Amino acid sequence: MVTVMNRLQDWDEWLLLKINLLCRSKAIKNTFCSITKLGDGWFFAVIVFSLLALDFSKYLTLALSTTLTFIIELPIYWQLKNRIKRNRPPQKILGFKSEIFPPDKFSFPSGHTCSSFLVWAQLNLFAPTLAPYMLVIACLVGLSRVILGVHFLGDVVAGACLGTAFSYAVALTFFI
């Protein structure tokens, strides 16, 4: 098991360095600095409240399901992150520097990606015409975390899976 984990870690580090090498231009870094801010949380509130303002009765279930999913997901996500305690790329790779200061100490899973995919899954269930746009945003937010050097790709994939799983679990249990 240790050998498999070491290989995954080696692959994650190699991929991070390759992506950073391909995306080293200042224009790309600046673009992804803006994109990553969409995963901070405020953007998701804007989406849900805007939809509620457009058609309260149509999007009320979306708002309730999304809110409940975040209420359930956040403490579990924090417990997971603080138990696994995976170091971020700058602490793991000698000489590597991230482009931004991370919001917390540990890397696995990516919270920005988790939140982005949580909202995508909610839209996929309750506002499916909007879901493809959110999927693009969620993927870009995840990619931004790797390009900016605060997460490994494995952290992003785990965050995407976690956010999606929580969304479907809550929605199917309480709202569908």
N, C-alpha and C positions, 0 to 999 in steps of 0.2 A: 504493500500500500504506500509506503514511504517513497519508493522509487517512482510510482505513478504520480504522486503529488509533486515530487521534485521535477519530473519531466514537464508536468503542466506549468509549474512555476518558471522553468527555463523557457518554455514556449511563450508564456505570457510576457516575460521580460524581452525576449527576442522580438516579438511582434510589436510591443510598445516602442522599442528603439527604432524599428523599421518605419512605423507610422510616423513617429516624430521626425525621422530623417526626411521622409517624403513631404511632410507638412511644416517645414522649418521657416517658410517665408513669413515675414511680419504681417502681411495682408491676411494670410490664412489664420495665423494665431489671433489677430485682432477680430476677425470674423467669428471664430469659434469662442472667443472671450464673450462676445455678445450673445451667441447662441446658448452658451452654458447657463447664462442668467435666466433663461426661460425655465430651467429646472429648479429654480430657487423656491417656487411655490406661489408667488404672486400671480404668475401667468395662468395657473390653473384656476385660481379664484376668479380672475377676469373672465375666463371662458365660461365657467359655470354661472356666474352672476349675469353675464351678458345674455346667455341663453334663457335664464329665468326672466330677464327683463323683456326679451322678445316674445316669449310664450310661457307664462308661469305654469299653467296646468300641464303643458306638454313636457316640460323639462324638470318638473318638481321631483319625479322619481330619480332622474339623473343626479340632481343635487343631493338628495338624501342618501342615495347609494354611494356617491363619491365621498361625501362627508363621513359616513359610517366606515367606509373602507379605510380612509386615512386615520380615523380614530383607532381602528383595530390594527392597522399595519404599522404605524409609527412606533409604538412601544416594542413590538416584536422585532421590527427592523433594528432598533437601537440595541436590544438585547443580543441579537445575532451579531451585529457589528462589534460590539464590545466583548463578546465571548471569543469570537474568532481572532480578533486583533491582528489582522493582516496588515503589515506595514505598507505604506504608500510607496510609489516608485522612488522618490528621492531618498527614502530611508533604506530601500532595498538594493538600489543600483548605485554603486560608487560613482560619484561625479555627475549624476543625473540631477537636473533641476527642473521643477515644474514651472509653468508660466504664470500660475495663480496660486494664491494661498488657499489651501483646502479648508472647508468649514469645520472639520473635525479631525481627530488623530488617525483613524483607521480607514482602510481602503475597501474592505469586502463586507457587504455588497455596495454598489454605487447607489446612494440615495437619490441623486438627481435622476438617474435612469429609472430607478424603481418608481418614483413619483410620475415621471413622464409616461411610462408604460401603464401605470395604474389608471391615469386619465384616459389614455388611448383605449384601454379595454372598456372603461365605462362608456366612452363615446361609441365604441363598437357595439355595445349592448343597447344603449338608449338613444343614440343619435347617429346611426350608422353612416349617414351621408357625410358627416364631418370626420369620421374615424380615419379615412386615408390621409387627410391633412395632418392630423395629430400623430399618425404613425411616422410620417416623414419628420416631424418635429422631434418626436421621441427618439428616433434613430440618430438624428443630428445631435441631440443633447448627449446621448450616450457616447457618440464618437468624439464630441468635444471634450469629454472627461479624459479620454485617452490622449487626444492631440495636445491637450494642455498639461498632460503629465501628472494628473492627480489620481488616476485609476489605471489598472491593468484591464485588458479586454475581458478577462474572466470576471472581474468585478462588475463590469457593465452587463455582460450576459446574465449573470446572477441577478442583478438588479432588475433587468427586463423581465426575467422569469418570475421573480418575486412579486413585482407590481402587477403583472398580468394575472398570476395565480390568486392573489388577494382579491382583485377586482371580481373575477369570476366566482370565487368562493362566496364572497359577501352578496353579490347580486343574485346568484342562484339560490342562496339560502334565505334571503330576506325579501327580495323584490321581484323575482320572476317565478 
